[in-house]
């Protein structure tokens, strides 16, 4: 391959004009393509998807856990409920400018039209909203004295100043049967403890108001980001104008946005600091201002190629993959550094390609394979990272071999090199493998690491790896206090390819949840069953109604109503519509009947398709009620109870078991490649031994310092392999050259490695200061791995080389 790259170099050198045009066009194309990548800001992209059973996977694919925005308005003591509701209305007026396109529904305000539609439904379908115990209550009303009392109360309500709605309802429903039904519905809605004031849902003390915004489920990531920004902007503007009303926001989209923004800010700030330090470092070593920027070009192009390929292969990419940008900076710039270091010592391009092509391509291939093995782990985000990193690393290596010799042409006079020997070269020239205290220290570190190797934990709690902005954290705490503090949500999903069958399962679920609630075995639950039941249950409820309202009972009620009406002042036959309704009642309500009441948001709980229909109920439980609740519904047909946290923890736990497989895959891939390149088992062992020792020490130190593995820093397994392989390959090749025609090659290789350590530590080390837990975690493990890799390569690898290769290269 050295001849190929050298020939390519000569052709480009003689056609530099054409190459420059092609190079610029390629950069423009790659930049444009990379810019089209859509980023997924969902941290749950890290969660494995294929380890779930087929039934669970089908349900999870169908339902959507509604990622809503919860907006809380809270009054200061000096204001009234009117101030609270008018502020909320101002918020809704501002949101209305983009509501049609971006928002599916808004809960928290019940318009007069919706209230009227709901009352109409409650009246039209009275039998479907009543419980068995309601009939006992109704039966106790059907005597002369009770009817007279009810009629007198109705009359007082009508003649009062607030009797407008009563005038519409009472003649049609003097007993308030529809209101009984409404109360049953309200018991199991999300905001059942709230009151309605000025058409808004407010807390019982009338100091707090809630709005729940459900975004359009078809929004792409950019549109959802726009919606989040718009809601935040509107909230901030109203907050400034209404200082006595505090506005807090919470919700999945805001958490996702906060994570993505934090990652972007941390990456930009840390990579920015890293680049500045890196440029200063390289200027100091190469003594030219332009060199650091030229060395970064292959890294930039490699990254653009990686993003472009992702754009062509995937509709969107996890933003978590961007978090390793600083790490890749340290890996991919290695190739440029090695080439530039060799040119600095020997400007002969032919010698350069002869010396560096093989180790650079070996390093690139092994590192790329190590990263590519992440595609074998069942995690979309890690799959994205593996593909992006493997393509970027190998592309950067090839671009480095082509680009750096074209632009970096050091011209040194024979005596100039001597006075340019700086500290890094003196460090590289030191014989670490002959320093006994250092060797003993490394061996002792290895022994300690073996002891602590098995003590590394795995953190599968995704919430602890999430970043929560302070105001979101405050909102979460206050919303918990406002609703059910400390309660946890379980999701009960009834499913079937036939919608009526799914409803029947949901009916049975609702009955069982009612029983558990009455026995205090759960805190509360939210269900659509009081509003929408299966056809078969509706038929049963209609029969119950008809059986209750016998002709004699209707006649008796009619007589008492007419007698009471005349006595308190109603017109004759005022309640005849109600009597007629009792005789003719036969109800059947459908999903479509609720279309005019979007504030109920039934679509948040129901999904329908030709293949699968799902109906979701939310169960609120205490921590000690979780397992009993799960056991109560174990093995129920067409019903799945989902504990999202436990599900995620179980699925993330699979990453731990796949962790060892990842090591196996990486090891096999690297061993095979090294065997192909070296065609010598002993040279392969010399190169592999430092990688193995580096791995043991890194894991052992994590166990010693109680640093847990998690879904983020598991990435470092590939990184450690890739970096360790790079160092080992260059040391092996340097040692081989030392015993052949170039005894100084080992020092040049060490200089390149030390520069790599400095650049990588600069790139990843600054992420220790990142606020996002994921980036901070990655940085901590990376720093340990980098120092371990270089220490082992410089001390133990030359000893292994001397021992295993003594028959080939002698004892010196």
N, C-alpha and C positions, 0 to 999 in steps of 0.2 A: 504493500500500500504506500510505502514511502516514495516509490518511483511515480506512482499515480499522482500524489499530491505535489511532488516536485515538478512533474511535467505540467500539471495544471497551473502551478505558480509561474512557470516560464511563459505559458500561453497568455495568461492574464497580464503579465508584465509587458508583453509585446502588444497587447490589445487593451491597454488601460482605459482608453476613451470609451470603447464599446462596453467594457465591464462596468465602468462608472455609471453609464446610463442604465444598464440592466440592474445594477445594484440599487440605484435610487428608485427605479420603478418597482422593484421587489419590496423595498422598504415601505413604499406608499401602499402597495397592495396588502402587505401583511398588517400594516397599521390600521387600514380601513377594515379589514376582515376581523382583526382582534377586537376592534371597537364595537363590533356587532354582538359580541358575546353577552347573553343575558345572565345575570347573576341571581342565583337563588339565595335568599337571605334566611332560609329556614334551617335552624340549627339541627332539626331532626333529620336532615339529609344524612347525618352521620349514622343514623340508626339502621341496622341491618333490616332488609326487607324480605329476604327469601327464607329465613329460618322459621317463619310462622307457618302453621299448618294451612293447607289450601283453603279450608273453610274460613278461617280467620282472615287470611289475606284477601279473599274475595269481598268480605264485609268491609275491611279497612279501605280497600280500593273504592268501594261504593260510597261510604259515608264520608262526611267532612266534619271534623270537630270545628265548629264555627269559630273562626278567629275574629272575634268582634272587638270593637272599641267600646269601652265602658267610660262614660264621661260623668263625673260627679261634681255637682255644684253645691256648695255649702255656704249658708248665710252667716254673716256676723250678727252679733246680738242686737245691733241697732236697726236692722232691716226687717221687713215683713215678707210673708210668703209671696206677695205680689212682685216684690223686687226679684225674688228667686225665679219665679216662672217667667217674668219678662226677660231676664237675662238668658234663660234657656231658650226662649223664643227667638231672641236675637241670634243665638248660636244656630238654631235651625234655619232661620232666614238666610244666614250666610252659607250654610251647607247646601241649601236648596239650589244654588247656582250650578252645582255639579252632581246633585243627587241622582238624577235620572240615569246617568251613565255609570256612575261609580258605586252606588249604594243600592243594596237589595231591599233593606227595610230598616226602619228606625223604631225601636221600642222605647217607651217612656212617655210618649204623648198619645193620648186617645182623643182624636178629633170628634166633634159633634156628630159628623157623618158616620164615623166608625162606631161610636157609642149607640147611635140609632140602629145601625146594621146589626150590632151585637144583641141589642134588646129584641130586635125583630127575630133574629135566629132563636134566641132563648124562648120567645113566645111560640114561634112556628114549630119548634122541635122540643117542646117541654118534656115529653116522656123520656127523651134520650139523655137528659141532663139530671134526672132525679135518681136518688139512691133508694134502697129498700127502706132505710130508716126514715126517709123523708115522708113516706106514705103514712107511717105511724103518727108523725107530727101533723100531717094534713088531716088525718082522721080525727085527731083531737080537736081540730078547729070546726068540724062540721056540726056543731050544735048551735042552738038558738043564741045563747049568750055570747059565744065566741064570734059568731058571724056579726052580731050587733056591734061588738067591740071593734072588730076589724073594719066594718063599714063606717063607724064613727071616725076612726083613725084616718081612713081614706078620705073622708069628707074634709077633715081638718087639713090634710096635706094639700088637697086641691085648692082650697080657698086661701092657703098661705101664699106669701110672696114668691116662694120657690116652687110653686106647684105646677109649673109649665109642663115638665116631663110627666108628672103624676097624672095630669089631665089626659095624656095620651095612653098611659099604661093601665091605670086603674080600671077603666071601663072594660078593657079587654082581659085583665087579669087581677081581679079584686083580691084574690087570696095571696098574690105575690108568688105564685108557683115558679114563674120564670126567674124571679130573683133568687129563689132557692137553688135553681139550676146554675145561675151565675156564680153563686157562692161555692158550689161544688167545683166548678171550673177553676175558680180563683185559688182554691186550696192547693192546687198542684201546678201553678204557673211560677215562673222564675221570681216574680216580685210580689209574692202573695202577702207580704207583711206591709206593703206600701198602700198609701191612700191616694185618691185622685183629687187634686185641687187645681182649679183653672186648667183642666184637661191634662195635667201632668201628674206623673207618679212621684209622690214625695214621701219622706219618712214619716212615721207617726208623730214625731215632734215638729214636723213641718219646717225643719231647718236644712234638710238635704234633699236633693233631687237627682235622679238617675236617668241618663239616656244611654241606650245600648244601640250601637250602629253596626249592622252586618253588611260588609262589603259585598259587591257583586262577585259571585264565585268564579266568574269567567275572567276576572282581571289578571293581566300578566304582571310579573314582578315590577316593571316600571310604572304601571298604572297604580298598583297597590302602594308603591312608594310615593307617588304623586298624591294619592288620597291621604296617606299618613301625614305628609308634609302640610297638606291643605288643612287638615283637622288641627294639627299642632299650631299652625299660623293663626287660624281663626280663634282658637282657644286663647292663645297668647294675647291677641289684640283685644278680645273681650275682657280678659283678666286685667289688662292695663286700664281699660275704661271703667271697670267695676271692681275697684280695689277691695271693697268690703265683701266680695263674694269670691271664695277660693274655688278654682277649677282644677280638678285632678283627672288624669287620664290613665287608662290601663288597657291592656289587651294584647293578644298574640301578635298582630301586625306591628304594634309599637315596640314590643320586646324584640322582634326580629329586626326591625329597623335600628333599634338601639344597639343590637349586637353587630349588625353590619357596619353601622357608622363608627362604632368603637374600633372594630377591626381595621376599617379604612384609616381612621385617624391614627391608630397605633402604628399601622404599617407605614403610613406616609411619614409620620414623625420619626419612627425608629429607622426606617430605611433612609430617610433624609439625613439623619445624624450619621448613620453608617456610611453613606456615600461621601459625606464631607470628610469624615475621619479616614476613609479608604483612599480618597483622592490625595489627602495630605501625606498619608503613609507612602503611597506609590510615587508621588512627586519626590519625596525625600530619598527614596531608593533609586529611582531611575533618573533623577535630576532633570526631568523635562516636564513642563506643564501639561503638554498634550497627551502624554503617554497614558495616564490613568483613564482618560476618557476613551482613548482608543481601545484599551483593554476591556472596557465595559461594553463595547459594541457587540461582540459575540454573545454576551449574556443577554443583551437587549433583543437581539435578533432571535436567539433561541427561545426566549419568552414569547415573542410575537408569533413564532412558528407554532409553539405549543398551544397558544390561545386560538390561533387560526384553525388548527386541526380540531380542537374541541368544538369550535363554532360549527364546523362542517359535520361533526359526528353527533353533537348533542344540542337540543334546543335551549338548554340553560345549564349553568355550571354553578356548583356550590361556592359561595363567597369565602368559605373556610379555606378553600384551596389558595386564595390570595395570601392568606396568613403565612404561608411558607415561602413567600417571595424573598424575604431576607435570607432565609437559609439557602435557597437556590442560588442567590447571589454569591454566597461563599463557595458553593460547589462548582458552579459553572465558570466562575472567573479563574478557577484553578488552572484550567487548560491554557488560558491566555498568559497567566503568570509563568507557567512552566516554559512556554515557548519564548516569552520575552526574556526570562532569566537565562535560557540557553543562548539566545542571540546576544545578550549583553556580554556573556563570556566568550562567545565565538560567533561573529557575525556571518559566518559562512552558511548560506541557506541550505546548500546540499547536505552539509553535515547535520544541520538542524533536523531536516526531515529524516535522515538516516537514524538519528538518535531518539527523536521524540515521537515520531508517528505511531509506532507500535504501542508504547506505554500509554499514550493519550487515548488512542482508540480502544485499548484494553480497558482503561479506567472508565471511559465513556460508556462502553457496552455493559460492563459489570454494574456500574452505578445505575444506568438506565434500567437494566434488568431488575435490580433490587427495588427500584421505585415501581417498575411495572408490575411487580408481584403484588402491589397493593390492589390491583384489579381482581385478584383472587379472593380478596376479603369482601364480605357481603355488606358493603356500605357505600351508598352513592357518592358521598363527599370524598371518601378515600379513593374510590375508583377514579373520580375526576382528578384528584391529586396525582395518583399513580400515572395516569395517562399524560397529564400535563408535564409532570416532572421528568418522566422518561424521555419524552419527545424533546423537551427543552434542553436537557443535559446533553443528549447525543447531538442535537443540532448545534449547540454552542461549541462542542468539541470540533466538529467539522468546520464550522465557520472560523474558529480560532486558527486552525491549521491553514486556512486559505487567507484570512484577513490580516493576521498579525505580522507574518513575514512581509506582506506588501507595504505596511505602513510604518513598521518599526525597523529602522536600519541604523543601528548604532555604529559609529565610526570611532574606534579607539586607537590611539597611538600605542606603540609597544610598551611605553613606560607609564601609561595613564592608568592602567588597571590596578597597579599596586597601591596608589594612594586613594583609591576608591573602595578599598576593603573596609566595610563598615561593620557595625556591631552584629547585624543579622548574619553576615558571612562568617564572623568569628564564632558565633553560636553554632552555625551549621558545621564548622570545621572541628568542633569538639568531639572527641571519641566517647560518646555516652556509653557504648557497650563495653568499655574498659574501665568504667568507674564503678568500683565494687559497692560503695555505699548506695549509689543510685540503683544498681541492680538488685541489691538486697531489699531496698525500699519498694521497688516494683513487685518483687516476689512476695514480700510481706503484704502488700496491697492486694495482690491476687489471692493469697490465702484468706485474708479477711473477707474479700468479696465472695469467695466460695461459701464461706460460713453464712453470709447474709443474702446470698443469691435467691433463696427461696422465700425471703421475707418481704418481697415487693408486693404490695396490694394492687388491686385494680378498682378504680373508682368508676362505677357505672351509673352514678347519679348525675344525669345530664343537667339538672337544675343548678348544681354546684359549679358546673363548668360554663354556665351561662353568665352573661354580663347584664346586670339590671341597673339602669340609671337611677340615681337617688330619688328623682321625683316619681318614677315608676314604682320603686320600692315603697315609697310613702303611700302611693295610691293603693298598692296591693294590700298593705297593712290596714288602711282605713276602710277599704271595701270589705275586707274580712270582718272587721268589727261591725260594719253596717249590716252584713248579712249573717253568715254563720262562721263565727271565728273558729279557726282551727279545723273546720270540716274539710273533708276530702271528697272529691267527685269521682264516682264510678259511672260508667256509661253502659247501660243495658240496651242492647241492640236486638230487636226482633227482625227477622229477615226471612224472605221467601221469594220465589220467582212469581208467585201470585200475591197481589197486593192484599186481597181479603184474608189470605192465610197469615200474612205478616200482621195484619190487624188483629186476627184472632189470638195469635201468640202475645201480642201487646195487651190485649184485654186480660188474658190470664196473668200476665206479668203485673198489671195494675192491681188486680185483686190481691195478689200475694204481697205486693208492696204496701197496700193499704193495711193488711194484717200485720206486717212487720212494723209499720209505723205506729199502729195502735198498741203494739207490745213494746214500744220504745227500743226496738232493735235496730233502728236507723233514725237519723235526724229528720230528714225530709226527702221528698223526691219531686221531680218535675216530669210530667207526662202529658201527652196529647190525648190520652184515652178518655178523659172526661169530655173532650170536645168531639173526638172522632173515634167511633167504634166500628167494629166489623158489622156487616149486614146481618149476620146471624144474631149478634148480641142486640142490635137495634130491634130486630124482630121480637126478641124476648122482652125487651123493655116496653115495646108497644103493647104486647100482650099483658104485661103487668099493669100498665095504665088502664087498658080496657077492662081487665078483671077487677080493678079497684073501683073504677067509675061505673058501677051498676046503674041501671035505670032508676031504681028506687033512691039511690044515693044522689043522683043528679037532680031528681025531682025534689027531694028534700032540701038540697042546697039552693035550688031555684026559689023555693018557697021562702026560705029564711032570708035570702038575699033581697028578694022583692019586699018582704016585710020590713027588713032593716033599712032598705033604701028609702022607702016611703017615710019611715020614722025619723031619719036624720036629715032628709031634705034632698035626696037624689030624685031625678025624674024617673018616671015609670019605665021599666024595661031598659034601664041604663046598662045592666049587666047581661043582657040577652046575648050579645056577641060571645061572651065567655061561655055561657051555657051551650050555645050552638057549637062552640069549639070543642067542648068536652065530648059531645056526642059524635063529632066527625073526625076526631084526632087519629091520624095514621101517619107517622113521621118517618122520613128517611133522609139523613143528612150525608152529603158527599164532601170530599176534600175541596172541590171547586166552590162550595158554598161559602168558604171562608176567604175567598179572593178579595172581597171588599173590605177585609179587616187586616191589612198588612201588619199592623202593630202586634198581632198575635204571633207572627213570625213562625207559622207552622212549618214553613219550608226549611227552617233551621233544624228541624227534627225528622223530616221525612225526605227520603230520596226514592225516586221511582225510575225504573228502566224496564226494558223488555226482558232483561236477564235476571235482575235482582232488585227487590224492593226492601228498603230498610226503614225502621222506625226506632228512633233513639229516645230513651228516657235517661234522666240524670238523677243519680242517687247520691245524697249527701250523707256521709257517715263520719263517725269519729275513727281514730286510728285503730282502736280496739274492736271496732265493728267490721273492719274490712274483710278479714278472713272468714268470719261467720257469714257475712253477706254473700261472699263469693261461693261459699260452700252451699248456701241455700238454693243457689241456681245452677249448681254443677250438673252437667249432663242434661240440661233441659233442651229438648229439640227446638231447632230454629231460633235459639236465643244464645247470645254471647254477652257475658259481662266483662267489660274492659276496664282494667285499672291501668291507665296510661303510664303512670310512673313505673309500676311493676313490670308492665309489658316492655317498656323501653329498657329497664334495667336488665330484664331477662335477655332481650335481644342484644343489648350492648355486651352482656356477659358472654355471648357467643364470640365476640371479638377476642376475648381472653383465650378461649379455646383455639380460635383460628390463629392466634398469635404464634403458637408453636409451629403451626403449619406454615405460616409466613416465613419463619426462620428456616424451615426445611426447604421451602421453595427457593428462597434466596440463596441458601447454601448450595443446593444442587445446581442452580443456574450458574453461580459464580465458579464452582468447581469445574463444571464442564467447559466453561469459557477459558479458564486458566489452563486447563489441560490442552485445549485446542491451540491456544497461543504458545504456551511453553513447550508442549509435547514432552514434558518431563515431570514425573510425579513428585520428585524431591523439590524442584523449584515451585511447584504448585503448593506443596506443604509449607515451604518457607514463606510463601505469600499469604497462605490461609491462617497460619498460626497466630500472627498478630491480630487478625480480625476476630478470631475466637477469644483470645485473651482480652482484647478491648471490650468485647461484648460482655464477658463475665465480670470484668471490673466495673463497667458502667452499671450493670444491673445490681451488682453487689453494693456499690456506693448509694444507689437509689434506695436499696433496702436498709442500709446503715443510717441514712439521713431521713428515712421515712418519706421518701418522695414516691407517690403512687403513680402507676401507669393509668392512663385514661385514654379515651377515644382520640384525643388530640395528640398527645405525645407518643402514642403508639406509632405515629408516623416516623418517629426518630429511629425505630428499628431499622427501617430502610435507609434512613440517613446515616446511621452508624455503619451499616454495611457498606454503603456507597463511599463514605469518606474514608473508612478504614481500608477499603480495597484500593482507593486512589493512592493513599500513602504507602501501602504495602507494595503495590506494583512499582511505584517510582523508586522505592528503596531497593527492591529486588533488582530492577534494571540498573540502578546505580552501582550496586555491588557487583553485578556481572561485568559492567563496563570497567570498574575499578581493576578487575583482574584481567582485563583485556587491553584495549588500546588507549583507554582514557581514564587514568587513575583519579582525576579530579571530578569525574561525572557524579560521584556519590555526593560530593559537597554541593554541586550545582542542584542536584535533586533535592537535597535537604533545604537549600535556600528556597526553592520553589514551594516545598511543603511548609516551611515556616511562614512564608508570605501568605500561603493559603490559610494557615492557622490564624494569622493576624486578621486577614480579610474576613474569614468566616466568623471569628469571634466578634469582630467589629460589626458584622452584619446581624448575627443572631444574638450576641451578647447584650446589645442595647435593648433587646426586647424584654430583658428582665424588668425594665421600667414600664413595660406595657401594662395598661389597666385591665385589658381583657384576660380572664383567667387562662384561656386557651393558649394565647401567645406567650404569656408568662411561663406557663407549664412547659411549652416547647423549648423555650430559651434555657430554662434551668437544666433540662436533660441534655440539650445540645452542648452546652458549655462543658459539662462533665465528659461527654463522649468525645469531644474534639481534643481536649487535653489528654485524655486517656489514650486515644489513637496515636497521637504524635509521640507521646512518651514511650509507648510499647514499641512503635516502629523504630525509634532511634536507639532503644536499649536492647530489647530482646531479639529483634529480627536479625541484626548482624550476627548475633551469637548462634541463632538457629541456622543461618546461612553457612557460617563457618563449620558447624557441626555436620550438617546434612550434605554440603557440597564440597567437603574437603578433598574427596577423591577427584573432583573435576577441576577445582580452582586452587587446590593446595590449602595449607594451613594458615596463610597470612592474609 
